[in-house]
């Protein structure tokens, strides 16, 4: 007589949650944001105004790290949206670990734009000294997933996940990275430890994103 099959309980450990949403007011805000960004870009004394990781960036303009602090109606509105979305995400993913009925309150501590020109890219990096980060695709230009043109690439944080491969490791994926096609009006939220890059972009139109780092406290 055989015993019953053992009950196997899955444990989904060490996942890296990413989230995507679409700004419902993107069409209304886009032109005002673009106008403000291009005006600010013209006033920059150097392409990388932030002076952060200058050699990791090519053929792009980056603002100082306080872009979303601007006294501009469109800028203030997207900041409000970004902080609202991150607050909801932090509350959702941390609910099992926070005191009951606690709610998160996100504060953006650094923010900037990228205006990427033909041939531009941003090497692999991560964002220290914050918990959640975001990339907002204001104008994706001619980005395209099939050719990997201008996509954002997120890298597997499991350092040794690719040390051996057979049919039993198919669930790990084949490449150790995940490519995200920039879609106009979309906002991608990800944990700060995830290494990522912007692959080389080729196109006549500018590729323009707004990015930020945030910290969380209880509201």
Phi, psi and omega per residue, in radians:
X1 nan 2.274 -3.077
X2 -1.629 2.551 3.046
X3 -1.316 2.794 3.071
X4 -1.182 2.668 3.116
X5 -1.077 2.486 -3.136
X6 -1.154 2.577 3.071
X7 -1.431 2.169 -3.120
X8 -1.862 2.148 -3.115
X9 -1.833 2.094 3.125
X10 -1.307 2.487 3.047
X11 -2.173 1.987 -3.097
X12 -1.575 1.471 -3.021
X13 -1.666 2.585 2.990
X14 1.003 0.760 3.068
X15 -1.389 2.773 3.093
X16 -2.080 1.704 -3.069
X17 -1.335 2.288 2.967
X18 -2.098 2.643 -3.097
X19 -2.349 2.607 3.081
X20 -2.387 2.460 3.065
X21 -2.544 2.958 3.133
X22 -2.064 2.337 3.098
X23 -1.252 2.001 -3.104
X24 -1.170 -0.327 -3.135
X25 -1.820 0.315 -3.063
X26 -0.990 -0.866 -3.088
X27 -1.072 -0.599 -3.127
X28 -1.261 -0.603 -3.026
X29 -1.689 -0.329 -2.948
X30 -0.956 -0.931 -3.034
X31 -1.126 -0.669 3.103
X32 -1.138 -0.678 3.119
X33 -1.182 -0.762 3.120
X34 -1.079 -0.763 3.137
X35 -1.047 -0.768 -3.127
X36 -1.161 -0.713 -3.126
X37 -1.139 -0.820 -3.119
X38 -1.138 -0.625 3.083
X39 -1.141 -0.722 3.120
X40 -1.169 -0.699 3.139
X41 -1.041 -0.704 -3.131
X42 -1.091 -0.449 -3.107
X43 -1.560 -0.098 -3.109
X44 -1.190 2.432 3.094
X45 -1.472 -0.336 3.120
X46 -2.533 2.662 -3.141
X47 -0.971 -0.728 3.128
X48 -1.812 1.483 -3.067
X49 -1.119 -0.459 3.139
X50 -1.225 -0.435 -3.057
X51 1.096 0.410 3.136
X52 -1.792 2.226 3.054
X53 0.824 0.883 -3.047
X54 -1.018 -0.712 -3.075
X55 -1.287 -0.191 3.127
X56 -1.530 -0.070 -3.058
X57 -2.129 2.410 -3.084
X58 -2.415 2.353 3.082
X59 0.970 0.737 3.048
X60 -2.532 2.745 3.054
X61 -1.884 2.342 3.108
X62 -2.213 2.351 -3.136
X63 -1.352 3.076 2.922
X64 -1.142 2.954 -2.979
X65 -1.569 0.476 3.116
X66 -2.246 0.490 -3.016
X67 -0.976 -0.774 -3.055
X68 -1.363 0.108 3.025
X69 -1.629 0.025 -3.091
X70 -1.125 2.503 3.083
X71 -1.470 1.195 -3.137
X72 -2.354 2.333 -3.003
X73 -1.034 -0.770 -3.118
X74 -1.181 -0.716 3.120
X75 -1.119 -0.776 3.137
X76 -1.104 -0.609 -3.126
X77 -1.220 -0.736 3.128
X78 -1.220 -0.566 3.069
X79 -1.076 -0.772 3.123
X80 -1.018 -0.782 3.129
X81 -1.094 -0.829 -3.111
X82 -1.020 -0.811 -3.119
X83 -1.174 -0.605 3.108
X84 -1.138 -0.782 -3.131
X85 -1.140 -0.811 -3.119
X86 -1.140 -0.646 3.086
X87 -1.032 -0.769 -3.138
X88 -1.152 -0.722 3.136
X89 -1.137 -0.823 -3.137
X90 -1.058 -0.668 3.120
X91 -1.145 -0.722 -3.114
X92 -1.146 -0.869 -3.032
X93 -1.312 -0.389 -3.108
X94 -1.756 -0.029 -3.078
X95 -0.904 -0.708 -3.139
X96 -1.196 -0.248 -3.023
X97 -1.970 -0.198 -3.139
X98 -1.647 2.813 2.997
X99 -0.990 2.596 -3.079
X100 -0.959 2.369 3.106
X101 1.170 0.259 3.060
X102 -1.255 2.633 3.092
X103 -2.272 2.473 -3.134
X104 -1.486 2.655 3.105
X105 -2.287 1.895 -3.083
X106 -1.509 2.437 3.029
X107 -2.215 2.159 3.086
X108 -1.349 2.144 -3.079
X109 -1.850 -0.350 3.064
X110 -2.519 2.492 3.138
X111 -2.736 2.625 -3.069
X112 -2.819 2.893 3.003
X113 -2.036 2.740 2.973
X114 -2.137 2.222 2.937
X115 -1.923 1.790 -3.058
X116 -1.689 2.243 -3.132
X117 -1.655 3.089 3.128
X118 -0.976 2.167 -3.130
X119 1.540 0.066 -3.093
X120 -1.413 2.713 3.098
X121 -2.809 2.952 3.060
X122 -2.357 2.067 -3.104
X123 -1.090 2.946 -3.112
X124 -1.049 2.412 -3.111
X125 -2.888 2.984 2.991
X126 -2.344 3.077 -3.044
X127 -2.079 1.751 3.137
X128 -1.331 2.958 3.014
X129 1.099 0.590 3.029
X130 -2.790 3.023 -3.128
X131 -1.932 -0.700 -3.135
X132 -2.249 2.491 -3.101
X133 -2.199 2.820 3.135
X134 -2.523 2.628 3.011
X135 -2.254 2.170 -3.124
X136 -1.969 2.160 -3.107
X137 -1.541 1.657 -3.129
X138 -1.335 -0.792 3.109
X139 -2.539 1.760 -3.071
X140 -1.327 -0.115 3.138
X141 1.059 -2.188 -3.084
X142 -1.915 0.473 3.093
X143 -1.030 2.556 -3.098
X144 -2.741 2.285 -3.024
X145 -1.215 -0.706 -3.061
X146 -1.006 -0.735 3.131
X147 -1.645 0.028 -3.096
X148 1.048 0.516 -3.118
X149 -1.369 1.910 3.049
X150 1.234 0.304 -3.112
X151 -1.363 2.731 2.964
X152 -1.565 2.274 -3.125
X153 -1.942 2.180 3.077
X154 -1.840 2.369 -3.014
X155 -1.829 2.469 -3.137
X156 -1.008 2.120 -3.127
X157 -1.368 -0.120 3.133
X158 -1.423 1.700 -2.918
X159 -0.943 -0.748 -3.047
X160 -1.814 0.329 -3.079
X161 -1.105 -0.410 -3.093
X162 -1.827 0.322 -3.075
X163 -1.278 -0.308 3.079
X164 -2.633 2.521 -3.098
X165 -2.410 2.219 2.928
X166 -2.609 -2.972 -3.079
X167 -1.115 -0.391 -3.130
X168 -1.341 -0.189 -3.140
X169 -1.893 0.245 -3.113
X170 -1.020 -0.540 -3.109
X171 -1.143 -0.301 -3.138
X172 -1.326 -0.255 -3.039
X173 1.579 2.857 -2.991
X174 -1.679 -0.298 -2.941
X175 -2.142 -0.354 -3.102
X176 1.402 0.287 3.055
X177 -2.633 2.896 -3.140
X178 -2.381 2.154 -3.091
X179 -1.719 2.382 -3.114
X180 -2.070 2.099 3.134
X181 -1.348 2.161 3.080
X182 -1.092 2.172 3.107
X183 -2.116 2.249 -3.066
X184 -0.952 2.277 3.091
X185 1.506 -0.055 -3.133
X186 -1.562 2.582 3.097
X187 -2.118 2.171 3.097
X188 -1.867 2.245 3.123
X189 -1.993 2.345 -3.093
X190 -2.607 2.701 3.110
X191 -1.192 2.541 -2.960
X192 -1.120 -0.404 -3.077
X193 -1.323 -0.249 -3.087
X194 -1.247 2.099 3.056
X195 -1.275 2.494 -3.097
X196 -2.697 2.937 3.113
X197 -2.626 2.881 2.965
X198 -1.923 1.945 -3.095
X199 -1.173 2.784 -3.102
X200 -0.875 2.360 -3.122
X201 -1.938 2.319 3.106
X202 -2.219 2.132 3.138
X203 3.042 2.750 3.114
X204 -1.338 -0.613 3.123
X205 -1.389 2.613 3.091
X206 -1.256 2.543 2.982
X207 -1.733 2.045 -3.009
X208 -2.191 2.183 3.092
X209 -2.265 2.737 2.958
X210 -2.014 2.281 -3.104
X211 -2.227 2.789 -3.104
X212 -2.756 2.802 2.995
X213 -2.087 2.515 -3.106
X214 -2.429 2.764 3.022
X215 -2.125 2.788 -3.035
X216 -2.153 2.419 2.980
X217 -2.373 3.041 3.057
X218 -1.401 2.453 -3.138
X219 -1.370 nan nan
